[in-house]
Structure formats: structure tokens, C-alpha cells
Amino acid sequence: MAEAALKTVPLDRARALQWLQRYGVYAGVALLLVVNIVITPHFLSAENFRTQAVQVAPVIIVALGMALVIGTEGVDLSVGAVMALAASVTALYLGYGLVPALLVVALFAAGAGLANGALVALVGVQPIVATLALMVGGRGLALVLLPQLKDLRNPQLASLGSGDVLGIPYLILIAAVLALLVAFTVRRTTFGRQLLAIGDSRPAAQLAGLPVRRVLIVVYVVSALLAAVAGVLATARLQASDPTSLGNLMELSAITAVVVGGTPLTGGRVNIAGTVAGAVLIQLLTATLIKHDLPPSWTQIAQAVVIVAAVYAARGRGKR
């Protein structure tokens, strides 16, 4: 009897850990919603939900690109700098019209992603080193292009930041559409299967004849483009370009959302629904602390606790 009981305890613990790995982020979101409904005044108001959704939209967009990169067993530390660069370029070229400005932003972002991808895929530089270089250099370039905050008065940009369709802000719609596109790409396309195979084992993918270098370059370009989209949307919402602070620590928020959402840092798997839920969890946690007048330092401590819990839960999850 005693021996059977001892065998049952590890089994139950393994099941609980497996459940936490799959559904912990959703349980965390549900728990925070219940707690806020009970203790936070006016939490259930439509205006509050709209505010929370608009604030989390850029994080979701950046986290989508980060999830793809982490799926290849990489990391992209340059996403915050690319956001700042997008803000600077938008301000510089907005006088030519919104569409031309967005095209120039896309070119800059694609160039940044191409630089990251080339260093990783062609030169063989570790992703953390390659993207760290652009994290520093990209922010510096953004400040060279636009040394200080600049107010932007453009009706089209203002509409992008504050407009809506049937009461749903453009920012939320764009984030939702991009999440669906990325999820479809990962689950239903050849590119998605190649991406996961590379993250699972790059040597095996090379032996199988997969276009490893091309896929890696495309992944980093997509990550940079998504970061640029988030930078433009954040700029549109603020109606100002501030390369000094825009995107600061965004790479950490994106990585946290991806890891908490169930995508292992070891690559080979991408959980898009979990990534979105992870971003929502971080936003709710931050909003809860702010609404109850706790200093920003507590937000950072809380995020650190969430990261440690997610890494602990991911032990043994590994690759597919």
C-alpha cells in the first residue's frame, strides 16, 4: 500500500505540472479577471476593457514575431529598437503622406531583420549576440534620425491610432488579424513546418534538405516587420514620436509573453494562442498593480516572479 502511494505522488505531480504547462496561462488570466472584478472599482466597464485591449495590442504584435524566432531556438532582442526606429522614420516621412511613410518604415524594418537574419543564418553568430548589436545600434540610429520627442499632427495617423470599426479599435483588429495569420502560418503552411523542424534540430533539418538559411532570414525579417507595425501603432496612438522611450524593455515583455504562453526556449514548438494569453496576463498584472497605487518597481518584481514560474513549469517540456 505504502509503495503504491509513493508511486502515485510523483504521477499526480507530473499530471499537475503537465496541466500547468498547457493551461496555466489561461488559468492565470481567469484568476486575475476574478480578482479585479472583486477588488478593482469599475473594472467591468466597457471603457476599461477597451483601454486594456488597446494597451496590450502592441505587445501582442511584437510577441507574435518573438514567438516565431524562439520557435527556431533563437531570440530577438532588437524589437524595442526597431519600434523606436519605426517611430523616428514615421515622423521624418509623414509629410509625404501616411502610405509613403509606412513603406519607408517597412524598408527600414526589413533591412534590420535582414541584418539579424544574415548574421544568424549566414555568419553563424549566436542570435542573442546578433540581435543585441542591433538593439544598441538601432536605438542609436533612431535617436540620430530624431533626437527628441516630436508631436505629430496628421489626421490619417490619428485615425489609425484612435479609429474603430463597430466600436472595436483598429489596434485591436490589427493585432487579432496578425495573430490569426501567424497561427495559420505556423500550423498550416510548409514554411511553418520548416520553422518548427529547424527549431527542433537544425542539423537534422539541414540533412533533410530544408532551406534552413532562408527560413531563418525570413523569420527575423518578419519579427522586425511586426515590431515596426507595433511601433507605428504606438506612435499613432500617442500622436507623438519618442524614440528615447518607445519600445523600452519591449523585448523582455515579448519574451515573457511567449514563455508564459507555453513556447519553450528550446525551440521546435510555437503556441500562438498561449502567446496572446501571456501578453494579456502581463497587461492585467501591470494594470492591477497600477490601479491599486503600487509603484512601477512592483510591476517588474511581479513580472520576474511570473517568468520564474513559467520557466519552472516548462522544465522537462523540451522539444516536440
C-alpha positions as a Markdown table, in Angstrom:
| # | Residue | x | y | z |
|---|---|---|---|---|
| 1 | Met | 0.0 | 0.0 | 0.0 |
| 2 | Ala | 2.8 | 2.4 | 1.0 |
| 3 | Glu | 4.7 | 1.7 | -2.2 |
| 4 | Ala | 1.7 | 2.3 | -4.3 |
| 5 | Ala | 1.1 | 5.6 | -2.6 |
| 6 | Leu | 4.6 | 6.7 | -3.2 |
| 7 | Lys | 4.3 | 5.9 | -6.9 |
| 8 | Thr | 1.0 | 7.9 | -7.0 |
| 9 | Val | 2.5 | 11.1 | -5.6 |
| 10 | Pro | 5.1 | 11.6 | -8.5 |
| 11 | Leu | 2.4 | 10.6 | -11.0 |
| 12 | Asp | 0.0 | 13.2 | -9.6 |
| 13 | Arg | 2.7 | 15.8 | -9.6 |
| 14 | Ala | 3.6 | 15.1 | -13.2 |
| 15 | Arg | 0.0 | 15.4 | -14.2 |
| 16 | Ala | -0.3 | 18.7 | -12.3 |
| 17 | Leu | 2.8 | 20.0 | -14.0 |
| 18 | Gln | 1.6 | 19.0 | -17.4 |
| 19 | Trp | -1.7 | 20.7 | -16.8 |
| 20 | Leu | 0.1 | 23.8 | -15.7 |
| 21 | Gln | 2.2 | 23.8 | -18.8 |
| 22 | Arg | -0.8 | 23.6 | -21.1 |
| 23 | Tyr | -3.4 | 25.7 | -19.3 |
| 24 | Gly | -1.5 | 27.7 | -16.6 |
| 25 | Val | -1.5 | 31.0 | -18.6 |
| 26 | Tyr | -5.3 | 30.8 | -19.2 |
| 27 | Ala | -5.9 | 30.0 | -15.5 |
| 28 | Gly | -3.7 | 33.0 | -14.6 |
| 29 | Val | -5.7 | 35.3 | -16.8 |
| 30 | Ala | -9.0 | 34.0 | -15.4 |
| 31 | Leu | -7.7 | 34.4 | -11.8 |
| 32 | Leu | -6.6 | 38.0 | -12.4 |
| 33 | Leu | -10.0 | 38.8 | -14.0 |
| 34 | Val | -11.9 | 37.4 | -11.0 |
| 35 | Val | -9.6 | 39.2 | -8.5 |
| 36 | Asn | -10.0 | 42.5 | -10.4 |
| 37 | Ile | -13.8 | 42.1 | -10.6 |
| 38 | Val | -13.8 | 41.7 | -6.8 |
| 39 | Ile | -11.3 | 44.4 | -5.7 |
| 40 | Thr | -11.0 | 46.9 | -8.5 |
| 41 | Pro | -13.7 | 49.6 | -8.9 |
| 42 | His | -15.2 | 50.0 | -12.4 |
| 43 | Phe | -13.2 | 47.1 | -13.7 |
| 44 | Leu | -16.1 | 45.7 | -15.7 |
| 45 | Ser | -16.7 | 48.9 | -17.6 |
| 46 | Ala | -16.5 | 48.8 | -21.3 |
| 47 | Glu | -14.1 | 51.7 | -21.3 |
| 48 | Asn | -11.7 | 49.8 | -19.1 |
| 49 | Phe | -11.7 | 46.8 | -21.3 |
| 50 | Arg | -11.2 | 48.9 | -24.3 |
| 51 | Thr | -8.2 | 50.6 | -22.6 |
| 52 | Gln | -6.6 | 47.4 | -21.6 |
| 53 | Ala | -7.1 | 45.9 | -25.1 |
| 54 | Val | -5.6 | 48.9 | -26.8 |
| 55 | Gln | -2.6 | 48.9 | -24.5 |
| 56 | Val | -1.8 | 45.2 | -24.9 |
| 57 | Ala | -2.2 | 45.2 | -28.7 |
| 58 | Pro | 1.4 | 46.4 | -29.5 |
| 59 | Val | 2.8 | 43.8 | -27.0 |
| 60 | Ile | 0.8 | 41.0 | -28.8 |
| 61 | Ile | 2.1 | 42.1 | -32.2 |
| 62 | Val | 5.7 | 42.1 | -31.1 |
| 63 | Ala | 5.3 | 38.8 | -29.2 |
| 64 | Leu | 4.0 | 37.1 | -32.3 |
| 65 | Gly | 7.3 | 37.8 | -34.1 |
| 66 | Met | 9.2 | 36.8 | -31.0 |
| 67 | Ala | 7.4 | 33.5 | -30.8 |
| 68 | Leu | 8.5 | 32.7 | -34.4 |
| 69 | Val | 12.1 | 33.5 | -33.6 |
| 70 | Ile | 12.0 | 31.5 | -30.3 |
| 71 | Gly | 10.4 | 28.6 | -32.3 |
| 72 | Thr | 13.7 | 28.4 | -34.3 |
| 73 | Glu | 15.6 | 28.3 | -31.0 |
| 74 | Gly | 16.6 | 31.9 | -31.3 |
| 75 | Val | 15.8 | 35.2 | -29.7 |
| 76 | Asp | 15.4 | 38.8 | -31.0 |
| 77 | Leu | 16.5 | 41.5 | -28.5 |
| 78 | Ser | 16.2 | 44.2 | -31.2 |
| 79 | Val | 12.4 | 44.5 | -31.3 |
| 80 | Gly | 12.3 | 47.5 | -29.0 |
| 81 | Ala | 14.9 | 49.3 | -31.0 |
| 82 | Val | 13.0 | 48.6 | -34.2 |
| 83 | Met | 9.9 | 50.1 | -32.7 |
| 84 | Ala | 11.9 | 53.3 | -31.9 |
| 85 | Leu | 13.3 | 53.3 | -35.4 |
| 86 | Ala | 9.8 | 53.0 | -36.9 |
| 87 | Ala | 8.7 | 55.9 | -34.8 |
| 88 | Ser | 11.6 | 58.1 | -36.0 |
| 89 | Val | 11.1 | 57.2 | -39.7 |
| 90 | Thr | 7.4 | 57.8 | -39.4 |
| 91 | Ala | 7.9 | 61.3 | -38.1 |
| 92 | Leu | 10.5 | 62.1 | -40.8 |
| 93 | Tyr | 8.5 | 60.9 | -43.8 |
| 94 | Leu | 4.9 | 61.6 | -42.6 |
| 95 | Gly | 5.0 | 64.9 | -44.6 |
| 96 | Tyr | 4.9 | 62.8 | -47.8 |
| 97 | Gly | 1.7 | 61.1 | -46.7 |
| 98 | Leu | 0.9 | 58.1 | -44.5 |
| 99 | Val | 1.3 | 55.4 | -47.1 |
| 100 | Pro | 4.8 | 56.5 | -48.3 |
| 101 | Ala | 5.9 | 56.9 | -44.7 |
| 102 | Leu | 4.7 | 53.3 | -43.9 |
| 103 | Leu | 6.5 | 52.0 | -47.0 |
| 104 | Val | 9.8 | 53.6 | -45.8 |
| 105 | Val | 9.2 | 52.2 | -42.3 |
| 106 | Ala | 8.8 | 48.7 | -43.8 |
| 107 | Leu | 12.1 | 49.1 | -45.8 |
| 108 | Phe | 14.0 | 50.1 | -42.7 |
| 109 | Ala | 12.4 | 47.2 | -40.7 |
| 110 | Ala | 13.1 | 44.7 | -43.4 |
| 111 | Gly | 16.7 | 45.9 | -43.5 |
| 112 | Ala | 17.0 | 45.5 | -39.7 |
| 113 | Gly | 15.6 | 42.0 | -39.9 |
| 114 | Leu | 17.7 | 41.1 | -42.8 |
| 115 | Ala | 20.8 | 42.1 | -40.9 |
| 116 | Asn | 19.8 | 40.0 | -37.9 |
| 117 | Gly | 18.9 | 37.0 | -40.1 |
| 118 | Ala | 22.1 | 37.2 | -42.1 |
| 119 | Leu | 24.3 | 37.3 | -39.0 |
| 120 | Val | 22.5 | 34.3 | -37.6 |
| 121 | Ala | 22.0 | 32.2 | -40.7 |
| 122 | Leu | 25.0 | 33.1 | -42.9 |
| 123 | Val | 27.7 | 34.2 | -40.5 |
| 124 | Gly | 26.7 | 31.8 | -37.7 |
| 125 | Val | 26.6 | 34.5 | -34.9 |
| 126 | Gln | 24.5 | 33.5 | -31.9 |
| 127 | Pro | 21.1 | 35.1 | -32.0 |
| 128 | Ile | 21.4 | 36.8 | -28.7 |
| 129 | Val | 24.7 | 38.5 | -29.8 |
| 130 | Ala | 23.5 | 39.4 | -33.3 |
| 131 | Thr | 20.2 | 41.0 | -32.1 |
| 132 | Leu | 21.9 | 42.6 | -29.1 |
| 133 | Ala | 24.1 | 44.6 | -31.6 |
| 134 | Leu | 21.0 | 45.9 | -33.4 |
| 135 | Met | 19.3 | 46.5 | -30.1 |
| 136 | Val | 22.0 | 49.1 | -29.3 |
| 137 | Gly | 22.8 | 50.3 | -32.8 |
| 138 | Gly | 19.1 | 50.5 | -33.8 |
| 139 | Arg | 18.2 | 52.7 | -30.9 |
| 140 | Gly | 21.2 | 54.9 | -31.6 |
| 141 | Leu | 20.2 | 55.3 | -35.3 |
| 142 | Ala | 16.6 | 56.2 | -34.2 |
| 143 | Leu | 18.0 | 58.9 | -32.0 |
| 144 | Val | 20.3 | 60.2 | -34.7 |
| 145 | Leu | 17.3 | 60.5 | -37.1 |
| 146 | Leu | 15.1 | 62.1 | -34.4 |
| 147 | Pro | 17.0 | 63.3 | -31.3 |
| 148 | Gln | 13.9 | 64.3 | -29.3 |
| 149 | Leu | 10.2 | 63.9 | -29.0 |
| 150 | Lys | 8.1 | 65.2 | -31.8 |
| 151 | Asp | 4.4 | 65.9 | -31.8 |
| 152 | Leu | 2.6 | 64.6 | -34.9 |
| 153 | Arg | -0.5 | 66.2 | -36.3 |
| 154 | Asn | -1.7 | 64.0 | -39.1 |
| 155 | Pro | -5.4 | 63.1 | -39.5 |
| 156 | Gln | -4.7 | 59.7 | -41.1 |
| 157 | Leu | -2.2 | 58.7 | -38.4 |
| 158 | Ala | -4.6 | 59.9 | -35.7 |
| 159 | Ser | -7.4 | 57.8 | -37.2 |
| 160 | Leu | -5.2 | 54.8 | -37.2 |
| 161 | Gly | -4.4 | 55.3 | -33.5 |
| 162 | Ser | -7.9 | 56.1 | -32.3 |
| 163 | Gly | -10.3 | 55.0 | -35.0 |
| 164 | Asp | -12.6 | 51.9 | -34.8 |
| 165 | Val | -14.9 | 49.6 | -36.7 |
| 166 | Leu | -18.2 | 49.0 | -35.0 |
| 167 | Gly | -16.7 | 50.1 | -31.7 |
| 168 | Ile | -13.6 | 47.9 | -32.0 |
| 169 | Pro | -10.4 | 50.0 | -32.2 |
| 170 | Tyr | -8.2 | 49.5 | -35.2 |
| 171 | Leu | -5.3 | 48.5 | -32.9 |
| 172 | Ile | -7.2 | 45.5 | -31.6 |
| 173 | Leu | -8.4 | 44.5 | -35.1 |
| 174 | Ile | -4.9 | 44.6 | -36.5 |
| 175 | Ala | -3.5 | 42.6 | -33.6 |
| 176 | Ala | -6.2 | 40.0 | -34.0 |
| 177 | Val | -5.7 | 39.6 | -37.7 |
| 178 | Leu | -2.0 | 39.3 | -37.3 |
| 179 | Ala | -2.4 | 36.7 | -34.6 |
| 180 | Leu | -4.7 | 34.6 | -36.9 |
| 181 | Leu | -2.2 | 35.0 | -39.8 |
| 182 | Val | 0.7 | 33.9 | -37.7 |
| 183 | Ala | -1.2 | 31.0 | -36.2 |
| 184 | Phe | -2.3 | 29.8 | -39.7 |
| 185 | Thr | 1.3 | 30.1 | -41.0 |
| 186 | Val | 2.7 | 28.0 | -38.1 |
| 187 | Arg | 0.1 | 25.3 | -38.2 |
| 188 | Arg | -1.0 | 25.1 | -41.9 |
| 189 | Thr | 1.9 | 26.1 | -44.1 |
| 190 | Thr | 5.1 | 24.4 | -45.3 |
| 191 | Phe | 7.0 | 27.4 | -44.0 |
| 192 | Gly | 5.6 | 26.9 | -40.5 |
| 193 | Arg | 6.5 | 23.2 | -40.6 |
| 194 | Gln | 10.0 | 24.1 | -41.7 |
| 195 | Leu | 10.4 | 26.6 | -39.0 |
| 196 | Leu | 9.4 | 24.1 | -36.3 |
| 197 | Ala | 11.7 | 21.5 | -37.8 |
| 198 | Ile | 14.7 | 23.9 | -37.6 |
| 199 | Gly | 13.9 | 24.7 | -34.0 |
| 200 | Asp | 13.6 | 21.1 | -33.2 |
| 201 | Ser | 17.0 | 20.2 | -34.7 |
| 202 | Arg | 18.9 | 22.4 | -37.1 |
| 203 | Pro | 21.4 | 19.8 | -38.1 |
| 204 | Ala | 18.6 | 17.3 | -38.9 |
| 205 | Ala | 16.8 | 20.0 | -40.9 |
| 206 | Gln | 19.9 | 20.6 | -42.9 |
| 207 | Leu | 20.4 | 16.9 | -43.6 |
| 208 | Ala | 16.7 | 16.7 | -44.7 |
| 209 | Gly | 17.4 | 19.4 | -47.3 |
| 210 | Leu | 15.3 | 22.1 | -45.8 |
| 211 | Pro | 16.1 | 25.7 | -46.7 |
| 212 | Val | 17.4 | 26.5 | -43.2 |
| 213 | Arg | 19.2 | 29.8 | -44.0 |
| 214 | Arg | 16.3 | 31.2 | -46.0 |
| 215 | Val | 13.8 | 30.3 | -43.3 |
| 216 | Leu | 15.9 | 31.8 | -40.6 |
| 217 | Ile | 16.3 | 35.1 | -42.5 |
| 218 | Val | 12.6 | 35.3 | -43.2 |
| 219 | Val | 11.8 | 34.7 | -39.6 |
| 220 | Tyr | 13.9 | 37.6 | -38.4 |
| 221 | Val | 12.6 | 39.9 | -41.2 |
| 222 | Val | 9.0 | 39.0 | -40.1 |
| 223 | Ser | 9.9 | 39.7 | -36.4 |
| 224 | Ala | 11.3 | 43.1 | -37.4 |
| 225 | Leu | 8.3 | 44.0 | -39.6 |
| 226 | Leu | 5.9 | 43.1 | -36.8 |
| 227 | Ala | 7.9 | 45.2 | -34.3 |
| 228 | Ala | 7.7 | 48.1 | -36.8 |
| 229 | Val | 3.9 | 47.7 | -37.0 |
| 230 | Ala | 3.8 | 47.9 | -33.3 |
| 231 | Gly | 6.0 | 51.0 | -33.3 |
| 232 | Val | 3.8 | 52.8 | -35.9 |
| 233 | Leu | 0.6 | 51.9 | -34.0 |
| 234 | Ala | 2.1 | 53.1 | -30.7 |
| 235 | Thr | 3.1 | 56.3 | -32.4 |
| 236 | Ala | -0.3 | 56.7 | -33.9 |
| 237 | Arg | -2.0 | 56.2 | -30.5 |
| 238 | Leu | 0.3 | 58.7 | -28.7 |
| 239 | Gln | 0.2 | 61.2 | -31.7 |
| 240 | Ala | 3.9 | 61.7 | -31.0 |
| 241 | Ser | 7.2 | 60.1 | -31.9 |
| 242 | Asp | 9.5 | 59.4 | -29.0 |
| 243 | Pro | 12.5 | 57.2 | -29.9 |
| 244 | Thr | 14.0 | 57.7 | -26.5 |
| 245 | Ser | 11.4 | 55.7 | -24.6 |
| 246 | Leu | 9.3 | 54.0 | -27.2 |
| 247 | Gly | 9.9 | 50.2 | -27.1 |
| 248 | Asn | 12.0 | 50.3 | -23.9 |
| 249 | Leu | 12.0 | 46.8 | -22.4 |
| 250 | Met | 9.5 | 45.6 | -25.0 |
| 251 | Glu | 11.8 | 42.7 | -25.9 |
| 252 | Leu | 11.5 | 41.5 | -22.3 |
| 253 | Ser | 7.7 | 41.8 | -22.3 |
| 254 | Ala | 7.5 | 39.9 | -25.6 |
| 255 | Ile | 9.8 | 37.1 | -24.4 |
| 256 | Thr | 7.8 | 36.9 | -21.1 |
| 257 | Ala | 4.6 | 36.6 | -23.1 |
| 258 | Val | 6.0 | 33.9 | -25.3 |
| 259 | Val | 7.5 | 31.8 | -22.5 |
| 260 | Val | 4.5 | 32.2 | -20.2 |
| 261 | Gly | 2.3 | 31.2 | -23.1 |
| 262 | Gly | 3.9 | 27.8 | -23.5 |
| 263 | Thr | 6.5 | 28.2 | -26.2 |
| 264 | Pro | 9.8 | 26.6 | -25.0 |
| 265 | Leu | 13.0 | 28.5 | -25.3 |
| 266 | Thr | 14.5 | 25.3 | -26.7 |
| 267 | Gly | 12.5 | 25.8 | -30.0 |
| 268 | Gly | 10.5 | 23.3 | -32.0 |
| 269 | Arg | 7.1 | 24.5 | -30.9 |
| 270 | Val | 5.1 | 27.7 | -31.1 |
| 271 | Asn | 2.0 | 28.4 | -29.2 |
| 272 | Ile | 0.3 | 31.5 | -30.6 |
| 273 | Ala | -2.9 | 31.3 | -28.5 |
| 274 | Gly | -0.8 | 31.0 | -25.4 |
| 275 | Thr | 1.4 | 33.9 | -26.5 |
| 276 | Val | -1.6 | 36.2 | -26.8 |
| 277 | Ala | -2.8 | 35.0 | -23.4 |
| 278 | Gly | 0.6 | 35.6 | -22.0 |
| 279 | Ala | 0.6 | 39.2 | -23.2 |
| 280 | Val | -2.9 | 39.7 | -21.8 |
| 281 | Leu | -1.7 | 38.2 | -18.4 |
| 282 | Ile | 1.2 | 40.7 | -18.3 |
| 283 | Gln | -1.1 | 43.6 | -19.1 |
| 284 | Leu | -3.7 | 42.6 | -16.5 |
| 285 | Leu | -1.0 | 42.1 | -13.9 |
| 286 | Thr | 0.5 | 45.5 | -14.6 |
| 287 | Ala | -2.9 | 47.3 | -14.7 |
| 288 | Thr | -3.9 | 45.7 | -11.4 |
| 289 | Leu | -0.8 | 47.0 | -9.6 |
| 290 | Ile | -1.1 | 50.4 | -11.1 |
| 291 | Lys | -4.8 | 50.7 | -10.3 |
| 292 | His | -4.0 | 49.9 | -6.6 |
| 293 | Asp | -1.3 | 52.6 | -6.5 |
| 294 | Leu | 1.7 | 50.3 | -6.3 |
| 295 | Pro | 5.0 | 51.7 | -7.7 |
| 296 | Pro | 6.3 | 50.5 | -11.1 |
| 297 | Ser | 9.1 | 48.6 | -9.3 |
| 298 | Trp | 6.5 | 46.2 | -8.0 |
| 299 | Thr | 5.4 | 45.5 | -11.6 |
| 300 | Gln | 8.9 | 44.5 | -12.5 |
| 301 | Ile | 9.1 | 42.2 | -9.5 |
| 302 | Ala | 5.8 | 40.6 | -10.3 |
| 303 | Gln | 6.9 | 40.0 | -13.9 |
| 304 | Ala | 10.1 | 38.4 | -12.6 |
| 305 | Val | 8.0 | 36.1 | -10.5 |
| 306 | Val | 5.8 | 35.2 | -13.5 |
| 307 | Ile | 8.9 | 34.4 | -15.6 |
| 308 | Val | 10.4 | 32.2 | -12.9 |
| 309 | Ala | 7.1 | 30.3 | -12.5 |
| 310 | Ala | 6.9 | 29.8 | -16.3 |
| 311 | Val | 10.4 | 28.5 | -16.6 |
| 312 | Tyr | 9.8 | 26.2 | -13.7 |
| 313 | Ala | 6.7 | 24.9 | -15.3 |
| 314 | Ala | 8.5 | 24.4 | -18.6 |
| 315 | Arg | 11.1 | 22.1 | -17.0 |
| 316 | Gly | 11.1 | 18.8 | -19.0 |
| 317 | Arg | 8.7 | 20.1 | -21.6 |
| 318 | Gly | 11.6 | 20.5 | -24.1 |
| 319 | Lys | 11.0 | 20.0 | -27.7 |
| 320 | Arg | 8.4 | 18.1 | -29.5 |
